[in-house]
Amino acid sequence: VDDVDGHGPENIYWAEGSAPAGQYTVEVVYYSDGGRGPSSYEVVVRYAGPGGQLIVEDYSGTLSSSGDADTITTFEIR
């Protein structure tokens, strides 16, 4: 799911317990700067880790211009 019609925030989620098992990579892409220059981001990743333990990770950074991207984290859901 990707919302490219607005300026955020974007929320991507599954109802509790319904995310498919697999490897997930979280990436932030500066789709278009519209001439505004650098843009900061904040990402919160919540998922069930081993044994169902809730894992919460917070990330932040800045992207300089259109097309820039940061790979935030990779995690696995079993």
N, C-alpha and C positions, 0 to 999 in steps of 0.2 A: 504494500500500500504506500503510495507516495502522493502527497498533496502539492501539486505544482501551481495551483491557482491563487495562492495567497502568500503571505509573508511569515507563516508559522504562528504559533508553535505547531510542530507535527507530533502526532501521537500514534505509535504503531503498537498494537497489542492483540492478544488473544484472550478470550475468556479463560478464567482460571482452569488449568489442567488441560487446555485444548491445543496448545502449541505442538506441532508435529515434532517428533524426535529428530535430532540431526545437529549438524554443526552450523552455527550462526555467526556471521560477521556483521558488525555494526560500523557503518561508514557515514561520514558527513561530507556532502558535496555542495560546493557553492554554485548553485545552478546559474544564477545571473546576478551580478552586482548592480545592474542598472545605473552604473556610473557613481555608485555610493562608496566604493572602495572597500577596505577591510570590514569583516563582520565577525563578531564573536559568537560562539555557540556554547551551550550547556547540554549535556546528555546524561540521563539517568537510565541505567540498565538494571532491571529487576528480573531475576529468574530463579527457578528452583534448581539448586545444585545437588550434589551427592546426598542421598538420604532425604531429599525433599527440603533441605535447608534453604531458606530464602537468602539470596545473595543480592546485595544492592551495591552498585558501583557508580560513582559520579565522575564525569569527565568534563573538561572545558578547554577551549582553545580559540584560536582566531584563524580564519582563512582570509587570504589577501585579495583574491580576485576571482572572477568567473572561471569555472573549471577546476579550481583547486579542490583537493579532497584530503581528508584524514581518515585513516582506518583507526577506529576507536578501540575495539576489542573483538575478540573471538571467544565464543563459549559453546558448550555442548549441552543439549537437553537429551536425556535418555528416556 
